[in-house]
Amino acid sequence: MLTGRLQHLFLPWNLFLAWLPLVFAIASMRLGDRLGWRNWKPWAAAGWLLFFPNAPYLFTDIVHLGPVHDTRFWIDMILILLFAWPGFLIGCVSLRMMHRHVTRAINDWVGWTFALVACGLAGVGVYIGRFQRWNSWDVIINPIDLATDMFGLLSLPPTHPAYRFSILFGALIFIGYATIQVQQRGVPRWLRADVSGPA
């Protein structure tokens, strides 16, 4: 309605996919406790990791923007960000649930390592989704071809753009998540300025 075009109808669908990691995280935390670890939790946790890249993936929809000198460029960018930002926050909520669970089960260092690894894997997931056009459910419906492409990525030289994109996008996800965590939990004591002394 805002743009007078139908080309952005993919945004509601991508935002729906961004909710799936939260659904799996809740299933892992809540239903897992009721049904037992062996019956449910591993599958829900695997589903969370599989669909987690869908949350930050929305940011890559800016690829659909037109020429920058066109007024519609800014309208389209704002519209995409109106979907991408909530999608990213939903992903952060799901990551926070899994992060806290790992921290409580083991310790804080392992929890943050888990979060870092999850963000790194999400960076890879966004790459294969945006550039190789694989979807999360292809793990189930087309696992052989997906595995072939994944092994093909491992054979690429370290300087290949696939690695640079995955690392940088994973870093973007982790820094965004860590920023939100600091805001929620407060600034660590070792980062606080000493304002108790005289001016």
C-alpha positions, 0 to 999 in steps of 0.5 A, spaced: 500 500 500 505 504 501 509 503 495 504 502 490 507 495 488 507 488 490 514 486 489 515 486 497 510 481 499 516 476 500 517 481 507 511 478 511 513 471 509 521 472 511 518 475 517 514 469 519 520 465 518 524 469 523 519 467 528 521 460 527 527 460 531 523 463 537 518 457 536 523 452 537 527 455 542 521 455 546 519 448 545 526 446 547 526 450 553 518 449 555 516 442 552 523 439 553 522 440 560 515 437 560 517 431 555 524 429 557 531 431 554 531 425 550 524 425 547 524 432 545 530 437 546 535 435 541 530 435 536 528 442 538 535 445 539 537 442 532 531 446 529 533 452 532 540 452 530 537 450 523 532 456 522 536 461 526 539 464 520 532 466 518 532 472 523 538 476 521 537 474 513 532 479 513 537 484 512 540 482 506 533 483 503 536 490 501 539 487 495 532 488 492 533 496 493 533 500 486 537 506 484 539 510 490 538 516 486 530 514 486 526 516 491 523 509 492 530 507 494 529 510 501 521 508 501 523 501 500 529 501 504 525 503 510 520 498 509 525 493 509 528 495 515 521 495 518 521 488 517 529 486 518 529 490 525 524 486 528 526 479 525 533 480 528 530 482 535 526 476 535 532 472 533 536 475 539 530 473 544 531 466 541 539 466 542 538 469 549 534 463 551 539 458 548 545 462 551 542 462 558 540 455 558 547 453 556 550 458 561 546 455 567 547 448 565 555 449 564 558 456 565 558 463 563 564 462 558 561 456 555 555 460 554 558 466 550 562 461 546 556 457 544 553 464 542 559 466 538 559 459 534 551 460 533 552 467 530 558 464 526 554 458 523 548 463 522 553 467 518 554 461 514 547 460 513 545 467 511 551 466 505 548 459 503 541 462 503 542 469 499 547 467 494 546 459 493 539 460 494 538 454 499 532 454 504 532 451 512 527 446 510 532 443 504 536 440 510 530 435 510 527 435 503 534 436 499 540 434 504 544 430 498 545 436 494 545 441 500 551 437 503 554 437 496 554 445 496 557 445 503 563 441 502 564 445 496 565 451 500 570 447 504 574 446 498 574 454 497 581 458 498 580 462 505 580 468 501 574 467 497 568 472 499 564 466 502 568 466 508 569 473 508 562 474 508 560 469 513 565 471 518 563 479 517 555 477 517 557 472 523 560 478 527 555 483 525 550 478 528 554 477 535 556 484 536 548 486 535 546 481 540 552 482 545 550 490 545 542 488 546 545 483 552 549 489 555 543 493 555 539 488 558 544 486 563 547 492 565 555 494 563 560 490 566 563 493 572 570 493 569 567 497 563 564 502 568 567 509 569 569 511 576 564 517 577 565 517 584 571 521 585 571 529 585 569 532 579 
